[in-house]
Amino acid sequence: MFRKFLPVVLAVVFIFGWCSARAALADQARNNQVQKAQAGKTDKAKKTHKETKSEKARRYYGNGLWAEMQDNYKEAIKDFKTVTELEPKSYKSWLHLARDYRKSSRAMDAVSALNNAIKLEPKAPQAYLSLMEDYWELGGLVKNAVSTGEKAMANGVSPAIILPDMGWYYYLANDKANAEDCYKKAYKANPKNSVLVNDMGLLRFSEGRYDKAAGRFRQAAKLNPGSVLAPYFEALSYNKLGKEKEALAALKKAVKKDGNLQKESAGFNSKFFVPPTDPGDLSKLFAKLQPAPPALKNMSVAAPALKNMSVTAPEKKNKGTAKGK
């Protein structure tokens, strides 16, 4: 009986399997078509994506930073100039552009870039400080530097930030009275500014008040224990006072922090002491700090033994001596 229906059963199984396989193939084909369509849309989206202005600005900004790291300021100028054209309100880009102009000896372009930065952020101090420095570097334009500082404070920048720099440019211009006024006001606003305290010591030194200068330099060294200049300037002050012991102790602290101090001292003197101020000469003190030459060991040379060097004096004959004595 079973054999009679076996062909029918086999036919049904075959037809069912064939239909299932066909359905699976159809599903696979549909899935492939869907995947191809999605891939096509993705590729099309990639091909049609256009870089936005903001994305382009970020790309050039990154290129500019990399160029600066390589000291390639010419290329950095091109990059940051492009950024400022794409995003004129980018304060940081104007600062970078000004810096790169300065590094390329294009001072007036740097001034222009900083003025644009100030217009964007009138209460941010960095552009004012850089502009003050540029005015001084342009040829000692202390009036322009000071007026920039005054504008900064008028726009709300803290006097504690601006006054120390104003005092410094007055000091460089040998205007001690205005430097003193700026330093006093700045110190009142922030007595823990080690750079300011150090500068106050330099002003006292230029006035010949070496004892007061030494006190300021000691104070600056306490505020900034890593400072090399503060103990070095303190040594110069004591040297002027004829206090060699104190000068040597201060100089020793400075040399301990910077082993090349003696070589660098000429540059420091030129930078921080305005003619006719004479910082003095510490060469003798530097020499005293030099380590003693290593002890010469085994320098005692044993002379070769002098053999058979003892000379026996010839016996003296007693002439005229009486026999029997």
Secondary structure as the mmCIF struct_conf table of DSSP 4:
data_model
#
loop_
_struct_conf.conf_type_id
_struct_conf.id
_struct_conf.beg_label_comp_id
_struct_conf.beg_label_asym_id
_struct_conf.beg_label_seq_id
_struct_conf.end_label_comp_id
_struct_conf.end_label_asym_id
_struct_conf.end_label_seq_id
HELX_RH_AL_P HELX_RH_AL_P1 PHE A 2 THR A 48
HELX_RH_AL_P HELX_RH_AL_P2 LYS A 53 MET A 69
TURN_TY1_P TURN_TY1_P1 GLN A 70 ASP A 71
HELX_RH_AL_P HELX_RH_AL_P3 TYR A 73 LEU A 86
TURN_TY1_P TURN_TY1_P2 PRO A 88 LYS A 89
HELX_RH_AL_P HELX_RH_AL_P4 TYR A 91 LYS A 103
TURN_TY1_P TURN_TY1_P3 SER A 104 SER A 105
HELX_RH_AL_P HELX_RH_AL_P5 ALA A 107 LEU A 120
TURN_TY1_P TURN_TY1_P4 PRO A 122 LYS A 123
HELX_RH_AL_P HELX_RH_AL_P6 PRO A 125 GLU A 137
TURN_TY1_P TURN_TY1_P5 LEU A 138 GLY A 139
HELX_RH_AL_P HELX_RH_AL_P7 VAL A 142 ALA A 154
TURN_TY1_P TURN_TY1_P6 ASN A 155 GLY A 156
HELX_RH_AL_P HELX_RH_AL_P8 PRO A 159 LEU A 172
TURN_TY1_P TURN_TY1_P7 ALA A 173 ASN A 174
HELX_RH_AL_P HELX_RH_AL_P9 LYS A 176 ALA A 189
TURN_TY1_P TURN_TY1_P8 PRO A 191 LYS A 192
HELX_RH_AL_P HELX_RH_AL_P10 SER A 194 SER A 206
TURN_TY1_P TURN_TY1_P9 GLU A 207 GLY A 208
HELX_RH_AL_P HELX_RH_AL_P11 TYR A 210 LEU A 223
TURN_TY1_P TURN_TY1_P10 PRO A 225 GLY A 226
BEND BEND1 VAL A 228 VAL A 228
HELX_RH_AL_P HELX_RH_AL_P12 LEU A 229 LEU A 241
TURN_TY1_P TURN_TY1_P11 GLY A 242 GLY A 242
HELX_RH_AL_P HELX_RH_AL_P13 GLU A 244 LYS A 257
TURN_TY1_P TURN_TY1_P12 GLY A 259 ASN A 260
HELX_RH_AL_P HELX_RH_AL_P14 LEU A 261 PHE A 272
TURN_TY1_P TURN_TY1_P13 PRO A 275 PRO A 276
HELX_RH_AL_P HELX_RH_AL_P15 SER A 283 LEU A 289
BEND BEND2 GLN A 290 GLN A 290
HELX_LH_PP_P HELX_LH_PP_P1 PRO A 291 ALA A 295
BEND BEND3 ASN A 298 ASN A 298
HELX_LH_PP_P HELX_LH_PP_P2 VAL A 301 ALA A 305
TURN_TY1_P TURN_TY1_P14 LYS A 307 ASN A 308
HELX_LH_PP_P HELX_LH_PP_P3 SER A 310 LYS A 317
TURN_TY1_P TURN_TY1_P15 LYS A 319 GLY A 320
HELX_LH_PP_P HELX_LH_PP_P4 THR A 321 ALA A 322
TURN_TY1_P TURN_TY1_P16 LYS A 323 GLY A 324
#
